[in-house]
Amino acid sequence: MSTELIFQTHLVLGYITWLLCFGAYILPWLKSMDRVKAHRAIATLHSFRFFGLVFILPGVVGPNLPASFATFAAFGDLAAGLLAMLALVTIRIRPIFWLFVVAFNLVGTGDLALDYYHAIQAGLPARAAELSAAYAIPIIYVPLLMITHVFAFYLLMRPLVKAARAGTDHIWRPSNLRT
């Protein structure tokens, strides 16, 4: 089996496993919370993204890890992690908290999407051994990050849908007539 096929298999199985785990354990837990607490839990997970700097740490990754992937991934993760930390620090100042929640989710999702693009462009799946000790990051950690970003966007959009529906309550309908 080729390195590329093993890497791709690991990546797909990482997503499948996290989706199963998320659906069975994490989703019910997050849904039982109010929106602020759920976003706080997600931000806490993402605050560890500073760990992505390992992609540019000599001796941890192989010397031939494509710089076009490694540098962008490292600093994109750092930016998303710092924004998540800022969300946690500003939780008592709700407008700023929500600004940082949106920011870390946009930056974090963009970072992961661009990391996938850069990895494909650099042929990383075929050179996955260059990830060395950092191999587990895209296989185990990244799928959970992407899944929680998607759920965070769902939570952010959900109140807008409810508010839009609530805004139509004043519209006259035959069912609004009282006899």
C-alpha positions, 0 to 999 in steps of 0.5 A: 500500500502506498504512503499516499493511500495510507495517509488518505485512508487515515484521514478519511477514517479520522473524519468517520471516527470523529463524526461517530464520536461527535454525534454520540457524545459531543453533540448531545453535550453541546446541545444541552448547553446554552449558546455561550457555553457551547461556543466557550467549549469549542473555543477551548478546544481550538485554543490549543491550535498553537500546537500547529507551530510544530510544523516548522519545528526542526527535528519534529518534522522531517527536513523535506516537509514542504515549506509551502504547506508547513509555514502556512499551516503553522501560522494559520493554526497560531492565528486561529488559536490566539483568536480562540483564546481572545474569545475565552478571555472576553467572555464577559464582554459579549459583543467582543466575545461574539466578534472573536467567536466569529473570527476564530471560526472564519480564520480556523476554517479558512486555515484548514481549507487552505492547508488541505489545498497546500498539502495537495499542491505540495504532494504531501499525501505521498510524502506524509512520512515528512510529517514525522511526529506531527503525523497525528495532527492531520489524522486525529486533531484536524477532523475534530477541528473541522467538525467543531467549526461546522457545528459552531457555524450552525450554532451561530446561524441558528439564532438568525433563523429563529429571529427571522421566523419570530419576525414574521409573527406579526404577519396576518394569516387566517389562522391569526383570526379569533372567533 
